[in-house]
Amino acid sequence: MSEEKARTFRHRGPHGPGGGMMPGEKARDFKGTFGKLTGYMGRYKIGLIFVALFAIGGTVFHILGPKILGKATTEIFNGLVGKLSGQGGIDFGKIGQILLLLLGMYVLSAVFTGIQGFIMTGIIQKISYRFREDISAKIHRMPLKYFEARNVGEVLSRITNDVDTLGQGLSQSVTQLITSVATIIGVLIMMLGISPLMTLIALVILPVSAALIGLVVKFSQKHFVDQQRYLGKVNGQVEEVYSGQNIVKAFNKEADMLEEFNRTNDKLFSSAWRSQFLSGLMQPIMNFVSNLGYVSVAVVGGILTIRGSIQVGDIQSFIQYVRNFTQPIMQVAQVSNMLQSTAAAAERVFEFLEEEEEDFEVPNPVKLTKMEGSVEFSHVQFGYDPEKIIVHDFNCNVKPGQMVAIVGPTGAGKTTMVKLLMRFYDVNRGSIKVDGHDVREFNRSQLRENFGMVLQDTWLFQGTIMENIRYGRLEASDEEVIAAAKAAHAHHFIQTLPGGYQMELNEDASNVSQGQKQLLTIARAILADNPILILDEATSSVDTRTEERIQKAMNNLMKGRTSFVIAHRLSTIKDADVILVMKDGDIIEQGDHQTLLEKDGFYAKLYRSQFEVA
């Protein structure tokens, strides 16, 4: 199995097995990306200000809790001492007042935290909604070359994985960062207020913990990297063997594949054991160092209490503050990793939103009330890469209503000419004119309104058959949809299906055959009633009998329309008015079927190779 295959499998989603064990993906330009993200969130700044205020308020009330609880502890201790010495007793009324005040503080903290959570959730959902909306709108403005240069998963991940990662990251990190920083500052102030000496002892613990954890991370990091690498290989091998089971069995390679898998699995086990063991040491080390700190604080606090510098309850409060101090520091470290992942996701989203767009509108566009359908290719030169020209000097005049067939070997430039005609790409030189006007003088949307397409790869969406045909003209009545289906020779088979026109097609339309799919797309094109038609290998994936039915449907579709038919099966284009024979980006022959056979050239050889028996 290739390393590239393993890598491909490994990167299918943002969180694979064990994905949470490694630091988050980092953005290339963290500062610049967060600047853009801050600008994008600008319209919600008032809400974010309230989030910050409520988060700080909730944190402050929470921080005051241990100090008040310490007062209750001091009151109990002094009462017990007084009772034992016979000079007083415990004042339960005062203790009750202190505890009621404490309860009120915690209730206010919970209310403030709940309000900021409510506001923040709304803001994050609005931001995610807006990102999805912007990405969806952007997709429709992107040139075709962008999608042809990338796989489907890469584009879809922007609107699914990246936006979800971005939303979750902001939701968890923004308020967490505010509360953690507020807690660190507030707790530090409270600790200093109780005892600067005990605060110094508590702070000494932090660099010791950080040094020990850094040492563990240094040794465990390489094992985490190995674990992820071998995890990707194991997943890739499982996928490869599962999808190719018939080949594995046919060549009797079960034992070899199992041996290869076991070797990789052993390496995964070794690296995973080391990484998990070393990472598991961090918590015991932190607990040990923290406990040493608590012991030190308790000893020093006891001495200070005996001297009368602080109260007994202050020791209890201080220990709580020490616990509250280390936790937000760890949370800030976690948030920094989370912000890196958030920035990386935001960076990919902004990269997509900033991609080059098609110029859908031109100054003073041509507006035709009705397109006749004449097409002229004049000295057209084109290359997807300007350095590599594939169409050199293409010339052709097509009259309204003519059927033009384009044939030739794979890579000759047949589909490229159709893409140029619809302005999915623009020519490097020369011109393409429709009804005497250069296609670049039309707004792209108006130009494409005049084209109907039936492709080899049929596209049907999840919905009823009626809805799929009506996609050609959304305002069409049911009667018009049925009439289009009849013209496409699809009405009969639709009636035999359960539910007829109201039958629901599933996600990939696998509950109808390939030939039936093709007839439905032809019915859709008939309903659209466009003056120019493009049929690209519409019958290449069906049997001969189905091809005959589709050909009859296409003949109905092409009546009175200018039609461009790309075909490898030359039997389907014998009746074409003009056949263009392309090779290496140029027309090498043109004429009708009979004329080209009599020339005994390239077309004649293609035809004989398909129909003559050796």
Disulfide bonds with the S-S distance in Angstrom:
none
